[in-house]
């Protein structure tokens, strides 16, 4: 059995490796088990949006107790490192991370929601301090919403904001800076130059670059947020439409539970 400390160290090593870390986001035990069963899977990442949706909540509104209940089940289902989406860290991000560590989590995404920079840095520091107090080198993927909450401000302003925030979060102890959005090669290159090679985390969305392209630009990690659940639900809906039209279950269907 791998210890929690070893899992945290493993996740850190995966982020530091020259190859981009690809994490396919999961939202319950069966999705986690299906992904974990693949030999290519090195770590699991929970999708906050997807867990919230499975309980009938909008993204960012799920109660912490409910979210941690599912995250705990996911952690218990695997011996792989699990990094979780903890929204904005809730009221007390340090306490939120302490509770996440206690259910076995070794890393997390926590979003800044474009709070004032000094407040956002203090929240990052609280997360890192919580890991230290729990004896776990917690792997914080500090998310900045510089693009997704940019509104109509110029692109250059969003890039500059992401770089300023990213550098500050790294200085405060974060392992990576997560910059969600559809980032083209030029924007990605500017972010990597400004924040650091191997210090950027991105999301794979329709219209974004491939993992290999991001890797070549110096990105450390790519995750997929709610996309895996949406693909799964699209397949479910397409199957239902086919079954309503006298179709059948595909012969290629695998037993994954």
C-alpha positions in Angstrom: 0.0 0.0 0.0 1.4 3.4 -1.0 1.4 5.9 1.8 -0.1 9.3 1.4 3.3 10.9 1.7 4.6 8.7 -1.2 1.6 9.7 -3.3 2.3 13.4 -2.7 5.9 12.9 -3.7 4.8 10.9 -6.7 2.5 13.6 -7.9 5.2 16.2 -7.5 7.6 14.1 -9.5 5.0 13.7 -12.3 4.7 17.4 -12.5 8.5 17.9 -12.6 9.0 15.2 -15.4 9.9 16.4 -18.9 6.7 14.7 -20.2 3.4 16.6 -19.8 1.2 15.0 -17.1 -2.1 14.1 -18.7 -4.9 13.6 -16.1 -8.4 12.5 -17.2 -10.9 14.0 -14.8 -13.3 11.7 -12.9 -16.4 12.3 -10.9 -17.4 9.1 -9.0 -16.0 5.7 -8.1 -16.9 4.0 -11.4 -15.4 6.7 -13.6 -12.3 6.7 -11.4 -12.0 2.9 -11.6 -12.4 2.9 -15.3 -9.7 5.5 -15.8 -7.4 4.0 -13.1 -7.5 0.6 -14.8 -5.6 2.0 -17.9 -1.8 1.5 -17.7 -1.3 5.0 -19.0 -2.9 6.5 -15.9 -0.4 7.9 -13.4 -2.7 10.0 -11.3 -6.4 10.9 -10.9 -7.9 14.3 -10.9 -11.5 14.9 -9.7 -13.7 17.4 -11.7 -15.5 19.8 -9.4 -18.0 20.7 -12.1 -18.8 17.0 -12.8 -19.2 16.0 -9.1 -21.5 19.0 -8.6 -23.5 18.1 -11.6 -23.9 14.5 -10.5 -25.5 15.8 -7.3 -27.7 18.4 -9.0 -25.6 21.4 -8.1 -24.2 24.1 -10.4 -20.5 24.4 -10.7 -19.0 26.2 -7.6 -22.1 25.7 -5.4 -21.7 22.2 -4.1 -21.4 22.1 -0.3 -17.9 21.1 0.8 -19.1 18.1 2.9 -20.9 16.7 -0.2 -17.9 17.2 -2.4 -15.4 15.7 0.1 -17.8 12.7 0.6 -17.4 11.7 -3.1 -13.7 12.7 -3.2 -13.1 10.4 -0.2 -14.8 7.5 -2.1 -12.6 8.1 -5.1 -9.5 8.2 -3.0 -10.4 4.9 -1.4 -11.0 3.2 -4.7 -7.4 3.6 -6.0 -3.8 3.5 -4.9 -2.9 6.3 -7.3 -2.3 9.9 -6.2 -5.5 11.9 -6.3 -5.6 15.7 -6.9 -9.0 17.3 -6.3 -10.9 20.3 -7.5 -11.8 22.3 -4.4 -13.4 25.3 -6.2 -12.1 28.5 -4.5 -11.2 26.8 -1.3 -14.5 27.8 0.4 -14.4 30.2 3.4 -11.2 28.9 4.9 -8.9 27.3 2.3 -6.5 26.1 4.8 -9.1 24.2 6.7 -10.6 23.0 3.5 -7.2 21.5 2.4 -6.7 20.1 5.9 -10.0 18.2 5.6 -9.1 17.1 2.0 -5.8 15.7 3.2 -7.5 13.8 5.9 -9.6 11.9 3.3 -6.4 11.1 1.4 -6.0 13.9 -1.2 -2.5 15.0 -2.0 -3.1 17.9 -4.4 -5.8 20.3 -5.5 -6.9 23.0 -7.9 -8.1 26.1 -6.1 -9.3 29.1 -8.1 -8.7 32.7 -7.3 -11.9 34.1 -8.9 -9.8 37.3 -9.4 -9.8 38.3 -5.8 -7.4 41.1 -5.0 -3.9 39.7 -5.4 -2.8 40.1 -1.8 -5.9 38.2 -0.6 -5.3 35.5 -3.2 -1.7 35.1 -2.1 -2.7 34.8 1.5 -5.1 32.0 0.6 -2.3 30.1 -1.2 -0.1 30.5 1.8 -2.9 29.1 4.0 -3.1 26.0 1.8 0.6 25.4 1.8 0.7 25.9 5.6 -2.1 23.4 6.1 -0.1 20.8 4.1 2.9 21.4 6.2 1.0 21.0 9.5 -0.5 17.7 8.2 3.0 16.5 7.2 2.1 16.3 3.5 3.9 18.3 0.8 0.6 19.3 -0.7 0.7 19.9 -4.5 -1.3 23.0 -5.1 -2.3 23.7 -8.7 -3.1 27.4 -8.1 -5.7 28.5 -10.6 -6.0 32.0 -11.9 -9.2 33.1 -13.6 -7.3 35.8 -15.5 -8.8 34.5 -18.8 -12.2 32.9 -17.8 -13.3 36.0 -15.9 -11.6 38.5 -18.1 -14.8 40.0 -19.5 -14.0 42.4 -22.3 -10.5 43.5 -21.2 -7.7 43.3 -23.7 -5.9 40.0 -24.1 -2.5 41.6 -23.2 -4.0 42.7 -19.9 -5.2 39.1 -19.1 -1.8 37.7 -20.0 0.0 40.3 -17.7 -2.5 39.6 -14.9 -2.0 35.8 -15.2 1.8 36.2 -15.1 1.7 38.5 -12.1 -0.6 36.2 -10.2 1.2 33.1 -11.3 4.6 34.3 -10.1 3.1 35.4 -6.8 1.4 32.0 -6.3 4.6 30.1 -7.0 6.5 32.4 -4.6 3.8 31.6 -2.0 4.4 27.8 -2.4 2.2 26.7 -5.2 3.6 23.9 -7.3 1.9 24.9 -10.6 -0.2 27.7 -12.0 -3.4 26.6 -13.7 -4.6 29.0 -16.4 -7.8 27.7 -17.8 -9.0 28.9 -21.2 -8.5 28.1 -24.9 -4.8 29.1 -25.1 -3.2 29.2 -28.5 0.5 28.7 -29.1 1.4 32.4 -28.9 -0.5 33.0 -25.6 0.9 29.8 -24.1 4.5 30.7 -25.0 4.1 34.1 -23.4 2.7 32.6 -20.2 5.4 30.0 -20.0 8.1 32.7 -20.6 6.5 34.8 -17.9 5.6 32.2 -15.3 8.2 29.5 -15.9 9.0 26.4 -18.0 7.3 23.4 -16.4 5.1 25.6 -14.1 2.0 26.0 -16.2 -1.1 23.8 -16.1 -3.8 24.0 -18.8 -7.2 22.5 -19.7 -8.0 20.5 -22.8 -11.1 22.0 -24.5 -12.5 21.9 -28.0 -10.4 24.2 -30.1 -7.4 24.1 -27.7 -3.9 22.7 -28.6 -3.1 19.0 -28.2 -1.3 17.7 -25.2 1.8 17.1 -27.3 1.7 20.7 -28.6 1.4 22.1 -25.1 4.3 19.8 -23.9 6.5 21.2 -26.7 5.8 24.7 -25.4 6.8 23.9 -21.8 3.5 23.1 -20.2 3.7 20.7 -17.2 0.1 19.4 -17.0 -3.1 19.1 -18.9 -6.5 18.2 -17.5 -9.9 18.1 -19.0 -12.3 19.4 -16.4 -16.0 18.6 -17.2 -15.2 17.3 -20.7 -14.9 13.6 -19.9 -18.3 13.6 -18.2 -19.8 15.5 -21.1 -18.4 13.0 -23.6 -19.8 10.1 -21.4 -23.2 11.7 -21.2 -23.2 12.5 -24.9 -22.5 8.8 -25.6 -25.3 7.8 -23.1 -27.8 10.1 -24.9 -26.8 8.9 -28.3 -27.2 5.3 -27.1 -30.7 6.1 -25.8 -31.7 7.7 -29.1 -30.4 4.6 -30.9 -32.3 2.2 -28.5 -35.5 4.2 -29.0 -35.1 3.6 -32.7 -34.8 -0.2 -32.2 -31.0 -0.2 -32.1 -29.0 -2.5 -29.9 -26.2 -2.4 -27.4 -22.8 -2.2 -29.3 -20.8 -5.5 -29.3 -17.7 -3.4 -28.4 -19.2 -2.6 -24.9 -16.9 -3.4 -22.1 -17.8 -4.6 -18.6 -16.1 -2.0 -16.4 -17.9 -2.7 -13.1 
